[in-house]
Amino acid sequence: MQNKPNITENVLSNPISPFSRIQGPIFIGRTWREYKKMFNLEFEKLSKMKILDCASGASSFRAHSAENGIDVTAVDLMYTKSAEDLCIKCKEHLKILVESLKKIEDKFDWKFFSDADELQHSRNIACKEFVSDYINYKGKSYIPADIKDLPFHDGSYDLVLCSHLLFIYDHRLDYEFHLKAVKEMLRVTKGELRIYPLVKNHGVKSKFVERIMEDVSDVKMEIVRVDYEFRKDSNEMLRIVKK
Ligand SMILES: C[S@@+](CC[C@H](N)C(=O)[O-])C[C@H]1O[C@@H](n2cnc3c(N)ncnc32)[C@H](O)[C@@H]1O
């Protein structure tokens, strides 16, 4: 039997992963611009929605949305920690990521970021925006929780987003984890759930995508093309709509 995944272990111990030097959960965050593209979001249409970002890491999505009057709650296991600890962790992990990326640049698509330095610059800005927002809203809009056991009532959100936690680490997080996480995120949305990416680091679609599509019922599911492809062949998200 596969070992039960322990998120405090190195969830990224994939030899071809740019994160393979990091022990423990990787803590970085994508920019809100990446979120916009990964999930086909039109910010003008989000103003009346309640959105959950799960797991949000050091992303600037909540901070930017809040500035624009959009109601976003961010969840992450790491949100028990202080802003200072998370800032240090994010900068450390980003540095390791960029050093590693520079060695395997050809495996990535450099249309969104022109190179690894630009990626580092943009994600450092995202981290700064995250930290200032986190200082003000820790415990209010930044909630420490496990994706498999969310502290929200059924149907609390219109839209749930899940970026770079499911499918991409299917070598460490087993199918049971994936199924529980998807069902839990579906429990707390009354509208829909979007998951990105569907591929692993080397651009191969996770075998769990098809299984999730078979095993989750009473929903409409579709794989939707998106205009974001940093990892090769990663220009698809899974959209699951409640019936
Ligand atoms: C690679 S980061 C992605 C962050 C953000 N969504 C993004 O795309 O930039 C993955 C995040 O998942 C969090 N995480 C890992 N396991 C988790 C779990 N079981 N429940 C909640 N968060 C978890 C980690 O702490 C980390 O911040």
The ligand as a Gaussian input file, in Angstrom:
#p B3LYP/6-31G(d) Opt

LIG

0 1
 C        2.678000      25.137000      -4.343000
 S        1.762000      26.058000      -3.175000
 C        0.536000      26.826000      -4.203000
 C        0.085000      28.148000      -3.650000
 C       -0.876000      28.943000      -4.551000
 N       -2.137000      28.280000      -4.735000
 C       -0.263000      29.202000      -5.896000
 O       -0.663000      28.628000      -6.899000
 O        0.677000      30.004000      -5.939000
 C        0.850000      24.786000      -2.354000
 C        0.268000      25.246000      -1.004000
 O       -0.525000      24.188000      -0.469000
 C       -0.414000      24.218000       0.942000
 N       -0.879000      22.910000       1.425000
 C       -0.242000      21.740000       1.284000
 N       -1.016000      20.744000       1.772000
 C       -2.156000      21.295000       2.209000
 C       -3.344000      20.777000       2.807000
 N       -3.480000      19.472000       3.053000
 N       -4.325000      21.626000       3.136000
 C       -4.185000      22.960000       2.923000
 N       -3.067000      23.507000       2.368000
 C       -2.078000      22.681000       2.009000
 C        1.041000      24.537000       1.186000
 O        1.250000      25.052000       2.474000
 C        1.320000      25.544000       0.072000
 O        1.149000      26.862000       0.507000

